[in-house]
Structures are given as structure tokens and as C-alpha cells.
């Protein structure tokens, strides 16, 4: 555009320069008409000095019109028509000047005077023709200027149209397409396709945006996958929590039965001790009571073994829950890393990435809550495992003690059949059995407390698993807002 303007200015300047010379030439040619009449008037008035001055001015103007003159800023005439008319004017002037010089020098005749009076209008007519030619030349210059301006204006419009088309193709259309892509991204649609990417600045910007979208698409895909895994793991933890609660209730029932069995054993031993202190004649009754004690001991042994199996299953289940919690912890850590990466990518996107940065921070907070919940579940499960191990140990002790009771009962029965003299030893054995039953009672009470604590831990674990499931659902909902 600068070059076009410079050319336009140059053409206009050149044409105006020529027109200014034409205007000066028209002025000089018009003055020649006036001078032709002025010198005639001065001659008739007898002002010969004025005639000479007018003649000199006429000749000076005529030379300037033909050959150019720096005084008048005129160039030499090249137009053939004008040169021919100047030649005719010079010829007419030369004859008129000869007669005029003779007339003003005092050597003129009446013929010279008559020539001046008759041919001054001829000189005027030739000067008038020259003036009209210069005027036509000036008009032609103005027409040429208008033509040049029209051509330059048309060419300028063509260049502007080409520039507008180029800007529309290289800037406006790519920007409109880029705005369409950014609008879809703002609505959470990451399945958008990018237009043809040029090598200009807009193309570089779109390529950077394309890389960012690809990275975000991959990150969101991982977030969705992780949220689904967390949801599945939460369901498994919930089921495991239900199993723990069910097992704890079963343990509580078994513990209650063991307590009843222990009370029965204790009552029987006390009855045997009273019978041993009364008299030897009650040996038969003592034998019956010891038989009953042996049966109760056998039942207690069976119950203790069943309780041991249940608690062992509880320990195994708690270990399995621990493995599930580890998996959830790993998923939460991975989710936290993905959220951190998403936050970094959103920070790189600047303004276009602010909305996604908020979502990434929310995902990060959910991952932290998930990690906290799984940590609490892990602690509860460790407590359950510890209590279960203690329960197993206590039940093993109960089993041993019940076995001892069974052995003692058999020994009492044998001693009653052998001789009454062994009643002292039987009484002593019964006393030991009474002490053992007290120990059994304490162990059973401890086991009952452990079972109750296990039930509480199971309920807490179930509540935490439900909270984890809710967090997983929330995470999945957030991830589902974006189309990848």
C-alpha cells in the first residue's frame, strides 16, 4: 500500500508539474495577445519608448514559449502543433516588427503605418490560436491526470481486495475456527478436531492448543479409568465390610454360647466339690456329676474349636480387606498425581484453562479424602486383625483348658471306681478345676469384649467404605462432564 501511494503521489506530482507549466504557457500566450494590441496603441499615441519596451517583452515571451525559460519555469515545447503555431506567430511577428521598427525610427513610410494598422489584428489572431493550443494542452493534461488517478484508484481497490482476501484466508477464517474449537473445549468437549494448521503464528498457537488438548484428553481418560477402579474397589470394600459385620455377629453369638458353657462347667465343679466334702457315700452322685462335667467340657471344646475357625476366617477376611485398602490407596495416589498433572496443564493454558483447573483441584481434594478414608479403614482393619489374633490365642487357651477339664473329669471317674480313699486327691483336683474355670471365665469375657470391638470395627469399616463409594461416584460424575 505504501508503494501504491508513493506511485500515486509521483504521478500526480509529475502531471501537476506539467499542468503548472501549461498554465504559465497559457498565461504568456494570452499576454502576447494583449501585447500585440498594446504596442499598436502606443504607436498610435506616439509613445515610441513604450513601443520598444512592449516589443522586447513580446520577443522575450515568444522565446520562452518556444525554447523554455527558467525565469518562467518553462520547458522547451515538444508538441508539433504548438511549435508550428509558434513558427507562424514568429513569421507574422517578424514582418510586423520590421514595419514597426521603421515607423518608430522616423524612416517609416505611410505604407509601414498602414501595415501596422492592418496586420495588428492578424498578429492578435495568431497569438490567440497559440493560446488556445496551450489551453487544449492544459485540458489534455488534466484529463490525463484524471485517467491516471482512475487507473491508480482501480489498482488500489484491486490490491485492497487481494489484501482483504489474503487476511480473510490466513487470519480471519483460522481465528473463527480456533474460536469454535475453544468454545467446544469450554463446554467440556475434548473430541474436537482441529482445522488445517498453517505455519504462521495462528497455526503455531493452534498446534500448541492441540498438544494441550491431547494431554488433557489422555489425563481425563486416566481419571475416568481410575474413578471406575475406585468405584469397583469401594464396592468390594463395602461387601467386605458387610462380611466383617456378619462374622462379628456370629462371633458374638458363639462367645455367648461359650459363656453359658463356662457357667455350666463352673456350676458342675462347685457341685462336685460340695459332694466331695459331704461324705464318701455320695461317690455315685459325684461320678454322675463328673460325667456331666465331661460332657459339658466336650461341648465347650467343640464350641471353642468352632469359634477358633470363625475367628481365623475373620483374620483372613481382614487381611483380604487390607489388600483391597492397599489397592484403593494406590488408586487414590494415582488419582492425586493425575489431578496434579491436570492442574499443571491448566496453568499452562492460562485463561482458557481456568475452568478445568477448578475441576482438577476438586478431583485432587476428592483424591485426598479418598486417601484419608482408606488410611482410616487400614487402621481399623489392623485393629481388627490384632483383636482377631488375640481372640484366636484366647480360644486356643480355652481349648487347652477345656481339654484339661475333660482329662480331669475322666480321672475323677476312674478314681471313684477305684477307691474312696482317693477322694482327697479328687477334692484337690476339683479345686484346681474350679480355679481353671475361673481362668476360663476371664478368657471368655475377654473374647466377648474382643468380639464386640470387632463388630464395632466392622461397622466403622462399612461406614468408611460407603463414604469411599460416595467419593468414587462423585469423582466419576466430575470426570463424566468431559467428552474425550
Secondary structure as GFF3:
##gff-version 3
##sequence-region A 1 484
A	DSSP	alpha_helix	2	45	.	.	.	ID=ss1
A	DSSP	alpha_helix	48	67	.	.	.	ID=ss2
A	DSSP	alpha_helix	80	105	.	.	.	ID=ss3
A	DSSP	alpha_helix	110	167	.	.	.	ID=ss4
A	DSSP	pi_helix	168	172	.	.	.	ID=ss5
A	DSSP	alpha_helix	173	186	.	.	.	ID=ss6
A	DSSP	alpha_helix	201	278	.	.	.	ID=ss7
A	DSSP	three_ten_helix	280	282	.	.	.	ID=ss8
A	DSSP	alpha_helix	283	349	.	.	.	ID=ss9
A	DSSP	three_ten_helix	350	353	.	.	.	ID=ss10
A	DSSP	alpha_helix	354	418	.	.	.	ID=ss11
A	DSSP	three_ten_helix	420	422	.	.	.	ID=ss12
A	DSSP	alpha_helix	423	480	.	.	.	ID=ss13
###
